[in-house]
Amino acid sequence: MIQTALVFIKNKLDQYLVNRFKLDESITVLNHLLSPDGSYPQKNQNKMVITLINLDYDTNKQYQDSQQRVKDNGIARINPALLFNIDLLFTASFDDYEEALKFLNATIAFFQSHNSFNAKTTPDIPNGIKMLNFEIENASYFEIHNLWSAMGAKYQPSIIYKVRHVTVQGNEINGIVSAVTDIDAKVQG
């Protein structure tokens, strides 16, 4: 679901930016900032680049159903879904600095007005994604410097968003038990 969620986010942001600026082609890519050989990917040039920079397992255990009904009044036991919070770096990778600032501002405006996606508000949300919530991740100058240094890239106008509640569920059945279909209560006197 991580890849599905990221592609969904990319497509929603891209649709917004293309419509807002009346563009003829896609302006948003899901990609790393540097190739493994240290070069800048050509497909990032003059684009808004979305990069996964952190995957955080959500240890806040709320009740999660680990059973599903199956045919013939059976109940399948499955492991509960795993919930993750992911940090996404939105980088305005444009040759022209003012263009970079324009697209960074538009990206922030998009998430300010669309800070949550769910099946009610977004009918085209992919199956398996219940909800995506976006929060700006405040990072100090020191943390930003360390992030860009760790990536081996030169700083570009960017912002980090934390996306909450990305679910991963394998739906592997661990066993099937019969459902209770009748209660036979006899009172002994």
GICORHU-V484987 format. One record per residue. N is the residue number from 1. RES is the residue in one small letter. PHI is phi in whole degrees, -180 to 180 (NA if undefined). Layout:
n:N res:RES phi:PHI
n:N res:RES phi:PHI
//
This chain:
n:1 res:m phi:NA
n:2 res:i phi:-62
n:3 res:q phi:-62
n:4 res:t phi:-61
n:5 res:a phi:-64
n:6 res:l phi:-67
n:7 res:v phi:-65
n:8 res:f phi:-60
n:9 res:i phi:-61
n:10 res:k phi:-58
n:11 res:n phi:-65
n:12 res:k phi:-65
n:13 res:l phi:-64
n:14 res:d phi:-61
n:15 res:q phi:-58
n:16 res:y phi:-64
n:17 res:l phi:-66
n:18 res:v phi:-61
n:19 res:n phi:-69
n:20 res:r phi:-63
n:21 res:f phi:-104
n:22 res:k phi:51
n:23 res:l phi:-89
n:24 res:d phi:-91
n:25 res:e phi:-142
n:26 res:s phi:-59
n:27 res:i phi:-120
n:28 res:t phi:-118
n:29 res:v phi:-128
n:30 res:l phi:-105
n:31 res:n phi:-164
n:32 res:h phi:-77
n:33 res:l phi:-79
n:34 res:l phi:-127
n:35 res:s phi:-72
n:36 res:p phi:-55
n:37 res:d phi:-84
n:38 res:g phi:92
n:39 res:s phi:-87
n:40 res:y phi:-85
n:41 res:p phi:-62
n:42 res:q phi:-60
n:43 res:k phi:-70
n:44 res:n phi:-85
n:45 res:q phi:-66
n:46 res:n phi:59
n:47 res:k phi:-138
n:48 res:m phi:-87
n:49 res:v phi:-106
n:50 res:i phi:-105
n:51 res:t phi:-130
n:52 res:l phi:-73
n:53 res:i phi:-114
n:54 res:n phi:-161
n:55 res:l phi:-126
n:56 res:d phi:-120
n:57 res:y phi:-68
n:58 res:d phi:-83
n:59 res:t phi:-88
n:60 res:n phi:-74
n:61 res:k phi:-84
n:62 res:q phi:-97
n:63 res:y phi:-60
n:64 res:q phi:-126
n:65 res:d phi:-69
n:66 res:s phi:-116
n:67 res:q phi:-135
n:68 res:q phi:-137
n:69 res:r phi:-72
n:70 res:v phi:-127
n:71 res:k phi:-57
n:72 res:d phi:59
n:73 res:n phi:58
n:74 res:g phi:-99
n:75 res:i phi:-127
n:76 res:a phi:-92
n:77 res:r phi:-95
n:78 res:i phi:-132
n:79 res:n phi:-69
n:80 res:p phi:-61
n:81 res:a phi:-63
n:82 res:l phi:-96
n:83 res:l phi:-108
n:84 res:f phi:-128
n:85 res:n phi:-109
n:86 res:i phi:-121
n:87 res:d phi:-103
n:88 res:l phi:-115
n:89 res:l phi:-99
n:90 res:f phi:-103
n:91 res:t phi:-113
n:92 res:a phi:-88
n:93 res:s phi:-97
n:94 res:f phi:-119
n:95 res:d phi:-65
n:96 res:d phi:-92
n:97 res:y phi:-61
n:98 res:e phi:-65
n:99 res:e phi:-63
n:100 res:a phi:-59
n:101 res:l phi:-66
n:102 res:k phi:-62
n:103 res:f phi:-76
n:104 res:l phi:-66
n:105 res:n phi:-61
n:106 res:a phi:-66
n:107 res:t phi:-64
n:108 res:i phi:-63
n:109 res:a phi:-62
n:110 res:f phi:-61
n:111 res:f phi:-75
n:112 res:q phi:-68
n:113 res:s phi:-94
n:114 res:h phi:-131
n:115 res:n phi:-87
n:116 res:s phi:-154
n:117 res:f phi:-123
n:118 res:n phi:-151
n:119 res:a phi:-64
n:120 res:k phi:-70
n:121 res:t phi:-87
n:122 res:t phi:-136
n:123 res:p phi:-59
n:124 res:d phi:-90
n:125 res:i phi:-63
n:126 res:p phi:-63
n:127 res:n phi:-57
n:128 res:g phi:96
n:129 res:i phi:-103
n:130 res:k phi:-84
n:131 res:m phi:-162
n:132 res:l phi:-131
n:133 res:n phi:-115
n:134 res:f phi:-114
n:135 res:e phi:-134
n:136 res:i phi:-68
n:137 res:e phi:-96
n:138 res:n phi:-73
n:139 res:a phi:-132
n:140 res:s phi:-74
n:141 res:y phi:-55
n:142 res:f phi:-62
n:143 res:e phi:-66
n:144 res:i phi:-64
n:145 res:h phi:-59
n:146 res:n phi:-64
n:147 res:l phi:-61
n:148 res:w phi:-65
n:149 res:s phi:-66
n:150 res:a phi:-63
n:151 res:m phi:-78
n:152 res:g phi:75
n:153 res:a phi:-115
n:154 res:k phi:-84
n:155 res:y phi:-59
n:156 res:q phi:-133
n:157 res:p phi:-55
n:158 res:s phi:-160
n:159 res:i phi:-148
n:160 res:i phi:-109
n:161 res:y phi:-117
n:162 res:k phi:-93
n:163 res:v phi:-108
n:164 res:r phi:-96
n:165 res:h phi:74
n:166 res:v phi:-83
n:167 res:t phi:-101
n:168 res:v phi:-121
n:169 res:q phi:-137
n:170 res:g phi:-79
n:171 res:n phi:56
n:172 res:e phi:-79
n:173 res:i phi:-82
n:174 res:n phi:-91
n:175 res:g phi:170
n:176 res:i phi:-126
n:177 res:v phi:-122
n:178 res:s phi:-76
n:179 res:a phi:-82
n:180 res:v phi:-73
n:181 res:t phi:-115
n:182 res:d phi:-149
n:183 res:i phi:-111
n:184 res:d phi:-110
n:185 res:a phi:-104
n:186 res:k phi:-113
n:187 res:v phi:-95
n:188 res:q phi:-99
n:189 res:g phi:-121
//
